C-alpha cells in the first residue's frame, strides 16, 4: 500500500473541461483510519470538498464544489493510489458527475517544495 495521503497537496496534471477542475486547482488531503477527505480551490473552483474511504490503494469518495459563477455541482470518484519512482504520490481517477451529465478520467500528482 502506498503511503498516507495525510497532509499532501496534489494538483491535476492536465485541465479538464472548461469551468471544471484544472491545473490551477490545489487539493489538500487528509487521512485517518481509512477515512479520507480534502479541500480544494483554484481555477474556476471557489471551494470544493471531498469525503470518502480508503481500502488499500483504492479511494472511493463523493465531491461537491462551488464555482465562481455561483453554481454548484457534485459527483462520485474512484481513485487508485500509485507511488511514483521519485517518491511522490499519484491518484489515477475515474469520476462521474451526479448533479449533471459527464464522466471521465483524470490524474493528480503530489506537489513537492521544488515543484511549482
PAGU-812716 format. One line per 10 residues: number of its first residue (from 1); for each residue x, z, y of N, C-alpha, C, O, CB. Coordinates in nm, 3 decimals, always signed. Atoms other than C-alpha are relative to their C-alpha. Glycine has a CB too. Layout:
NUM> X Z Y X Z Y X Z Y X Z Y X Z Y ~ ...
END
This chain:
1> +0.084 +0.000 -0.118 +0.000 +0.000 +0.000 +0.088 +0.000 +0.124 +0.186 +0.074 +0.133 -0.096 +0.122 +0.000 ~ -0.073 +0.005 -0.127 +0.124 -0.089 +0.346 -0.018 +0.132 +0.074 -0.109 +0.210 +0.044 -0.048 -0.119 +0.088 ~ +0.002 -0.128 -0.070 +0.189 +0.196 +0.586 -0.126 +0.019 +0.083 -0.206 -0.073 +0.100 +0.122 +0.011 +0.090 ~ +0.116 -0.037 -0.080 -0.070 +0.371 +0.801 -0.009 -0.086 +0.126 +0.093 -0.127 +0.182 +0.005 +0.149 +0.037 ~ +0.023 +0.072 -0.125 -0.223 +0.188 +1.096 -0.007 +0.095 +0.119 -0.015 +0.050 +0.233 -0.129 -0.080 -0.010 ~ +0.021 -0.098 -0.105 -0.249 +0.511 +1.295 +0.100 -0.016 +0.114 +0.221 -0.008 +0.093 +0.007 +0.140 -0.057 ~ -0.083 +0.012 -0.119 -0.118 +0.461 +1.648 +0.058 -0.139 +0.025 +0.125 -0.160 +0.126 +0.110 +0.096 -0.008 ~ -0.056 +0.134 -0.018 -0.030 +0.093 +1.601 -0.083 -0.082 +0.098 -0.205 -0.067 +0.106 +0.009 -0.073 -0.134 ~ +0.066 +0.096 -0.089 -0.111 -0.171 +1.864 +0.020 -0.138 -0.062 +0.132 -0.178 -0.092 +0.058 +0.007 +0.148 ~ -0.005 +0.133 +0.059 -0.197 -0.515 +1.726 -0.064 -0.101 +0.095 -0.153 -0.066 +0.173 -0.072 -0.003 -0.137
11> +0.052 +0.108 -0.085 -0.265 -0.848 +1.900 -0.026 -0.124 -0.086 +0.043 -0.146 -0.185 +0.101 -0.033 +0.116 ~ +0.024 +0.126 +0.070 -0.416 -1.178 +1.783 +0.118 -0.095 +0.018 +0.180 -0.097 +0.124 -0.130 -0.066 +0.051 ~ -0.109 +0.098 -0.010 -0.159 -1.448 +1.707 -0.049 -0.130 +0.062 +0.033 -0.214 +0.100 +0.060 -0.026 -0.137 ~ +0.057 +0.120 -0.060 -0.397 -1.718 +1.838 -0.134 +0.035 +0.065 -0.198 +0.133 +0.026 -0.019 -0.113 -0.106 ~ +0.130 -0.020 -0.063 -0.701 -1.742 +2.066 -0.112 -0.043 -0.093 -0.097 -0.138 -0.171 -0.008 -0.078 +0.133 ~ +0.121 +0.039 +0.070 -1.046 -1.754 +1.911 -0.078 -0.093 +0.092 -0.022 -0.148 +0.187 -0.086 +0.124 -0.043 ~ +0.086 +0.083 -0.085 -1.337 -1.948 +2.061 -0.003 +0.057 +0.141 +0.017 +0.178 +0.159 -0.144 -0.009 -0.059 ~ +0.008 -0.050 -0.138 -1.373 -1.925 +2.440 -0.099 +0.116 +0.011 -0.207 +0.115 -0.049 -0.041 -0.114 +0.096 ~ +0.088 -0.114 -0.022 -1.520 -1.594 +2.552 +0.010 +0.107 -0.106 -0.068 +0.203 -0.104 -0.139 -0.047 +0.009 ~ -0.013 -0.099 +0.107 -1.405 -1.402 +2.246 +0.139 +0.063 +0.005 +0.213 +0.046 +0.102 -0.026 -0.066 -0.139
21> -0.132 -0.063 +0.010 -1.101 -1.204 +2.136 +0.108 -0.107 +0.006 +0.094 -0.214 -0.053 +0.011 +0.083 -0.132 ~ -0.109 +0.095 -0.012 -0.776 -1.376 +2.226 +0.134 +0.069 +0.010 +0.144 +0.190 -0.010 -0.020 -0.087 +0.121 ~ -0.137 -0.052 +0.000 -0.402 -1.331 +2.265 +0.024 +0.106 +0.107 +0.124 +0.178 +0.101 +0.098 -0.113 +0.019 ~ -0.014 -0.105 -0.102 -0.454 -1.108 +2.572 -0.072 +0.128 -0.041 -0.069 +0.226 +0.033 -0.053 -0.050 +0.135 ~ +0.073 -0.117 +0.049 -0.664 -0.863 +2.367 +0.096 +0.092 -0.075 +0.178 +0.045 -0.154 -0.118 -0.041 -0.091 ~ -0.084 -0.100 +0.066 -0.494 -0.541 +2.251 -0.087 +0.097 -0.077 -0.180 +0.155 -0.021 +0.088 +0.075 +0.103 ~ +0.071 -0.092 +0.087 -0.623 -0.333 +1.958 +0.088 +0.122 -0.024 +0.203 +0.107 -0.064 -0.039 -0.068 -0.134 ~ -0.072 -0.123 +0.030 -0.514 +0.032 +1.928 -0.071 +0.066 -0.118 -0.185 +0.110 -0.106 +0.006 +0.096 +0.124 ~ +0.059 -0.048 +0.125 -0.574 +0.152 +1.571 +0.026 +0.148 -0.024 +0.126 +0.204 +0.021 +0.053 -0.081 -0.117 ~ -0.010 -0.139 +0.044 -0.632 +0.499 +1.430 -0.041 +0.003 -0.147 -0.122 -0.078 -0.191 -0.091 +0.096 +0.087
31> +0.031 -0.009 +0.142 -0.646 +0.604 +1.066 +0.016 +0.144 -0.046 +0.113 +0.211 -0.012 +0.091 -0.093 -0.084 ~ -0.009 -0.134 +0.058 -0.718 +0.928 +0.883 -0.090 +0.007 -0.123 -0.210 -0.023 -0.116 -0.041 +0.109 +0.105 ~ +0.075 -0.024 +0.124 -0.825 +0.997 +0.523 -0.093 -0.114 -0.039 -0.208 -0.091 -0.075 -0.080 +0.127 +0.014 ~ +0.079 +0.115 +0.039 -0.948 +0.645 +0.453 -0.095 -0.054 +0.105 -0.161 -0.155 +0.084 -0.078 +0.034 -0.119 ~ +0.081 +0.049 -0.112 -1.129 +0.609 +0.785 +0.091 -0.074 +0.096 +0.205 -0.034 +0.119 -0.074 +0.118 +0.073 ~ -0.074 +0.072 -0.103 -1.015 +0.353 +1.041 -0.091 -0.021 +0.120 -0.213 -0.034 +0.106 +0.053 -0.136 -0.053 ~ +0.074 +0.032 -0.120 -1.120 +0.296 +1.399 +0.100 -0.052 +0.102 +0.220 -0.027 +0.093 -0.078 +0.123 +0.055 ~ -0.088 +0.055 -0.103 -0.984 +0.115 +1.702 -0.080 -0.024 +0.127 -0.201 -0.043 +0.124 +0.066 -0.132 -0.048 ~ +0.053 +0.043 -0.128 -1.044 +0.048 +2.067 +0.073 -0.129 +0.034 +0.190 -0.145 +0.001 +0.018 +0.110 +0.112 ~ -0.068 +0.122 -0.045 -0.973 -0.294 +2.212 -0.053 -0.046 +0.133 -0.169 -0.021 +0.169 -0.014 -0.111 -0.104
41> +0.032 +0.050 -0.132 -0.971 -0.460 +2.551 +0.096 -0.114 +0.032 +0.203 -0.126 -0.028 +0.008 +0.113 +0.108 ~ -0.088 +0.108 -0.045 -0.826 -0.764 +2.723 -0.065 -0.135 -0.012 -0.152 -0.157 -0.097 +0.128 +0.001 -0.078 ~ +0.061 +0.132 -0.002 -0.910 -1.123 +2.798 -0.144 +0.012 +0.046 -0.172 +0.075 +0.148 +0.008 -0.066 -0.140 ~ +0.142 -0.004 -0.035 -1.288 -1.168 +2.806 -0.068 +0.130 -0.040 -0.184 +0.153 -0.004 -0.071 -0.115 -0.064 ~ +0.060 -0.124 +0.050 -1.346 -0.828 +2.641 +0.033 +0.115 +0.095 +0.150 +0.147 +0.118 +0.051 +0.032 -0.143 ~ -0.017 -0.118 -0.085 -1.400 -0.532 +2.877 +0.029 +0.121 -0.087 +0.120 +0.199 -0.058 -0.125 +0.023 +0.086 ~ -0.014 -0.115 +0.088 -1.436 -0.281 +2.595 -0.054 -0.038 -0.137 -0.161 -0.098 -0.149 -0.075 +0.126 +0.057 ~ +0.044 +0.023 +0.137 -1.458 -0.306 +2.218 +0.037 +0.116 -0.088 +0.135 +0.187 -0.062 +0.059 -0.130 -0.056 ~ -0.026 -0.108 +0.096 -1.473 -0.063 +1.929 -0.022 -0.053 -0.140 -0.110 -0.136 -0.163 -0.090 +0.123 +0.028 ~ +0.026 +0.029 +0.140 -1.441 -0.096 +1.556 +0.011 +0.128 -0.079 +0.085 +0.220 -0.043 +0.099 -0.107 -0.055
51> +0.001 -0.119 +0.085 -1.507 +0.158 +1.282 -0.027 -0.043 -0.143 -0.111 -0.129 -0.169 -0.105 +0.103 +0.049 ~ +0.020 +0.035 +0.139 -1.480 +0.141 +0.906 +0.088 +0.082 -0.092 +0.129 +0.194 -0.061 +0.026 -0.145 -0.022 ~ -0.075 -0.070 +0.104 -1.290 +0.234 +0.595 +0.116 -0.085 -0.049 +0.121 -0.206 -0.030 -0.092 +0.036 -0.117 ~ -0.115 +0.065 +0.063 -0.965 +0.154 +0.419 +0.011 +0.047 -0.144 +0.009 +0.167 -0.172 +0.132 +0.031 +0.078 ~ -0.030 -0.027 +0.141 -0.914 +0.132 +0.044 +0.121 -0.082 -0.036 +0.113 -0.205 -0.043 -0.122 -0.033 -0.095 ~ -0.124 +0.073 +0.027 -0.557 +0.043 -0.041 +0.037 -0.083 +0.122 +0.050 -0.030 +0.232 -0.014 -0.091 -0.124 ~ -0.034 +0.090 -0.109 -0.470 -0.260 +0.170 -0.120 -0.080 +0.050 -0.102 -0.184 +0.112 +0.110 -0.095 -0.043 ~ +0.123 +0.069 -0.042 -0.834 -0.361 +0.235 -0.074 +0.085 +0.102 -0.104 +0.202 +0.077 -0.091 -0.031 -0.122 ~ +0.081 -0.065 -0.103 -1.019 -0.272 +0.555 -0.138 -0.064 +0.000 -0.151 -0.185 -0.018 +0.067 -0.012 +0.141 ~ +0.138 +0.048 -0.011 -1.397 -0.304 +0.587 -0.060 +0.071 +0.120 -0.077 +0.193 +0.117 -0.084 +0.026 -0.133
61> +0.048 -0.066 -0.122 -1.539 -0.243 +0.935 -0.102 -0.084 +0.075 -0.115 -0.204 +0.054 +0.116 +0.032 +0.090 ~ +0.091 +0.063 -0.094 -1.804 -0.322 +1.193 +0.065 +0.010 +0.139 +0.139 +0.104 +0.167 -0.142 +0.068 -0.002 ~ -0.052 -0.001 -0.136 -1.716 -0.409 +1.553 -0.112 -0.031 +0.099 -0.210 -0.097 +0.066 +0.116 -0.102 +0.015 ~ +0.092 +0.025 -0.110 -1.903 -0.415 +1.884 +0.081 -0.012 +0.127 +0.180 +0.059 +0.146 -0.107 +0.115 +0.012 ~ -0.078 +0.021 -0.121 -1.785 -0.540 +2.220 -0.088 -0.035 +0.119 -0.199 -0.088 +0.104 +0.103 -0.110 -0.022 ~ +0.061 +0.032 -0.127 -1.882 -0.576 +2.586 +0.091 -0.098 +0.071 +0.212 -0.074 +0.084 -0.024 +0.129 +0.087 ~ -0.080 +0.100 -0.071 -1.768 -0.885 +2.775 -0.020 +0.012 +0.150 -0.113 +0.079 +0.196 -0.037 -0.141 -0.047 ~ +0.005 -0.006 -0.145 -1.706 -0.933 +3.147 -0.132 -0.052 +0.057 -0.173 -0.009 +0.165 +0.114 -0.080 +0.059 ~ +0.128 +0.052 -0.048 -2.034 -1.127 +3.182 -0.117 +0.095 -0.029 -0.231 +0.063 +0.002 -0.029 -0.135 -0.063 ~ +0.103 -0.099 +0.028 -2.225 -0.815 +3.067 -0.066 -0.014 -0.136 -0.149 +0.069 -0.172 -0.103 -0.007 +0.104
71> +0.060 +0.018 +0.132 -2.316 -0.949 +2.724 +0.071 +0.087 -0.104 +0.189 +0.120 -0.091 +0.006 -0.148 -0.041 ~ -0.056 -0.076 +0.111 -2.264 -0.751 +2.405 -0.015 -0.081 -0.127 -0.101 -0.168 -0.137 -0.069 +0.138 -0.014 ~ +0.008 +0.066 +0.130 -2.201 -0.868 +2.051 +0.059 +0.092 -0.105 +0.137 +0.183 -0.075 +0.072 -0.136 +0.001 ~ -0.047 -0.085 +0.109 -2.134 -0.716 +1.711 +0.015 -0.082 -0.127 -0.043 -0.189 -0.140 -0.096 +0.118 -0.023 ~ -0.022 +0.072 +0.124 -2.016 -0.816 +1.367 +0.067 +0.085 -0.106 +0.084 +0.206 -0.091 +0.082 -0.122 +0.025 ~ -0.060 -0.064 +0.117 -1.853 -0.734 +1.035 +0.131 -0.072 -0.033 +0.140 -0.194 -0.019 -0.098 -0.003 -0.123 ~ -0.130 +0.058 +0.032 -1.492 -0.788 +0.928 +0.059 +0.068 -0.123 +0.048 +0.189 -0.140 +0.096 +0.012 +0.119 ~ -0.079 -0.050 +0.112 -1.290 -0.750 +0.609 +0.142 -0.051 +0.022 +0.164 -0.170 +0.042 -0.058 -0.047 -0.140 ~ -0.140 +0.036 -0.027 -0.911 -0.745 +0.655 +0.089 +0.046 -0.114 +0.061 +0.144 -0.182 +0.047 +0.061 +0.132 ~ -0.104 -0.038 +0.094 -0.609 -0.735 +0.428 +0.123 +0.039 +0.081 +0.167 -0.036 +0.168 +0.033 -0.115 -0.102
81> -0.119 -0.050 -0.069 -0.312 -0.528 +0.549 +0.124 -0.054 -0.071 +0.139 -0.037 -0.192 +0.002 +0.157 +0.006 ~ -0.123 +0.058 +0.054 +0.023 -0.705 +0.500 +0.117 +0.057 +0.078 +0.113 +0.061 +0.201 -0.002 -0.157 +0.007 ~ -0.121 -0.043 -0.069 +0.365 -0.562 +0.578 +0.095 -0.118 +0.006 +0.132 -0.175 -0.096 +0.066 +0.123 -0.073 ~ -0.090 +0.114 -0.021 +0.590 -0.831 +0.727 +0.144 +0.038 -0.033 +0.178 +0.156 -0.040 -0.010 -0.050 +0.146 ~ -0.139 -0.026 +0.037 +0.957 -0.868 +0.636 +0.077 +0.076 +0.106 +0.175 +0.144 +0.076 +0.070 -0.130 -0.029 ~ -0.068 -0.074 -0.107 +1.057 -0.729 +0.978 -0.056 +0.142 +0.017 -0.017 +0.213 +0.110 -0.013 -0.076 +0.132 ~ +0.054 -0.135 -0.003 +0.856 -0.411 +0.907 -0.130 +0.015 +0.078 -0.196 +0.119 +0.069 +0.100 +0.091 +0.057 ~ +0.126 -0.006 -0.074 +0.561 -0.492 +1.134 -0.118 -0.021 -0.095 -0.101 -0.066 -0.208 -0.002 -0.106 +0.113 ~ +0.123 +0.014 +0.078 +0.201 -0.494 +1.010 -0.080 -0.119 +0.050 -0.086 -0.145 +0.171 -0.085 +0.128 +0.008 ~ +0.090 +0.111 -0.029 -0.029 -0.797 +0.997 -0.133 +0.028 -0.068 -0.136 +0.078 -0.181 +0.061 -0.138 -0.047
91> +0.131 -0.004 +0.061 -0.404 -0.798 +0.936 -0.051 -0.143 -0.012 -0.060 -0.215 +0.088 -0.099 +0.089 +0.082 ~ +0.059 +0.132 +0.026 -0.548 -1.114 +0.778 -0.149 +0.022 -0.015 -0.194 +0.084 -0.111 +0.063 -0.070 -0.128 ~ +0.139 -0.038 -0.017 -0.914 -1.106 +0.876 -0.097 -0.113 -0.033 -0.072 -0.230 -0.005 -0.023 +0.045 +0.141 ~ +0.114 +0.089 +0.020 -1.237 -1.268 +0.763 -0.119 +0.071 +0.065 -0.154 +0.182 +0.027 -0.027 -0.030 -0.155 ~ +0.102 -0.066 -0.080 -1.520 -1.195 +1.007 -0.125 -0.086 +0.014 -0.122 -0.208 -0.005 +0.055 +0.034 +0.137 ~ +0.127 +0.069 -0.027 -1.881 -1.283 +1.082 -0.076 +0.079 +0.105 -0.086 +0.201 +0.099 -0.084 -0.015 -0.131 ~ +0.086 -0.064 -0.099 -2.096 -1.212 +1.383 -0.130 +0.040 -0.068 -0.179 -0.030 -0.157 -0.027 -0.094 +0.121 ~ +0.132 -0.042 +0.045 -2.414 -1.017 +1.312 -0.103 -0.014 +0.112 -0.223 -0.020 +0.085 +0.004 +0.145 -0.050 ~ +0.088 +0.009 -0.116 -2.559 -1.047 +1.665 -0.018 -0.144 +0.049 -0.097 -0.170 +0.140 +0.053 +0.086 +0.112 ~ +0.006 +0.140 -0.041 -2.510 -1.424 +1.694 +0.056 -0.084 -0.115 +0.107 -0.030 -0.213 +0.081 -0.026 +0.133
101> -0.055 +0.088 +0.102 -2.410 -1.727 +1.490 +0.151 -0.005 +0.010 +0.208 +0.007 +0.119 -0.058 -0.141 +0.012 ~ -0.144 +0.021 +0.000 -2.049 -1.771 +1.386 +0.072 +0.089 -0.099 +0.033 +0.202 -0.125 +0.054 +0.024 +0.136 ~ -0.087 -0.073 +0.093 -1.782 -1.665 +1.139 +0.135 -0.071 -0.001 +0.148 -0.183 +0.050 -0.061 +0.007 -0.144 ~ -0.131 +0.063 +0.005 -1.416 -1.734 +1.076 +0.106 +0.092 -0.055 +0.078 +0.195 -0.116 +0.040 -0.046 +0.137 ~ -0.115 -0.079 +0.041 -1.071 -1.603 +1.004 +0.092 +0.016 +0.121 +0.090 -0.066 +0.213 +0.075 -0.066 -0.122 ~ -0.097 -0.023 -0.107 -0.803 -1.460 +1.230 +0.113 +0.086 -0.054 +0.104 +0.143 -0.162 -0.067 +0.068 +0.123 ~ -0.116 -0.081 +0.035 -0.468 -1.285 +1.219 +0.040 +0.080 +0.123 +0.050 +0.025 +0.233 +0.119 -0.089 -0.052 ~ -0.056 -0.084 -0.105 -0.350 -0.990 +1.428 +0.128 +0.062 -0.053 +0.139 +0.092 -0.172 -0.101 +0.111 +0.046 ~ -0.129 -0.056 +0.041 +0.004 -0.855 +1.423 +0.040 +0.113 +0.094 +0.003 +0.116 +0.211 +0.109 -0.109 -0.002 ~ -0.049 -0.116 -0.074 +0.169 -0.535 +1.535 +0.093 -0.041 +0.113 +0.178 -0.129 +0.097 +0.073 +0.096 -0.094
111> -0.089 +0.017 -0.115 +0.333 -0.529 +1.878 +0.104 +0.110 -0.008 +0.071 +0.226 -0.033 -0.079 +0.005 +0.137 ~ -0.107 -0.100 -0.007 +0.669 -0.355 +1.897 +0.055 +0.001 +0.140 +0.018 -0.084 +0.222 +0.112 -0.028 -0.103 ~ -0.054 -0.016 -0.136 +0.864 -0.244 +2.203 +0.068 -0.127 +0.050 +0.065 -0.155 +0.170 +0.099 +0.116 +0.003 ~ -0.073 +0.119 -0.044 +1.067 -0.568 +2.207 -0.085 -0.128 -0.005 -0.037 -0.235 +0.029 +0.124 -0.018 -0.085 ~ +0.090 +0.116 +0.002 +0.765 -0.800 +2.157 -0.102 +0.018 +0.110 -0.172 +0.120 +0.113 -0.071 -0.016 -0.139 ~ +0.095 -0.015 -0.113 +0.556 -0.864 +2.473 -0.143 +0.000 -0.047 -0.235 +0.012 +0.034 +0.019 -0.112 +0.102
END
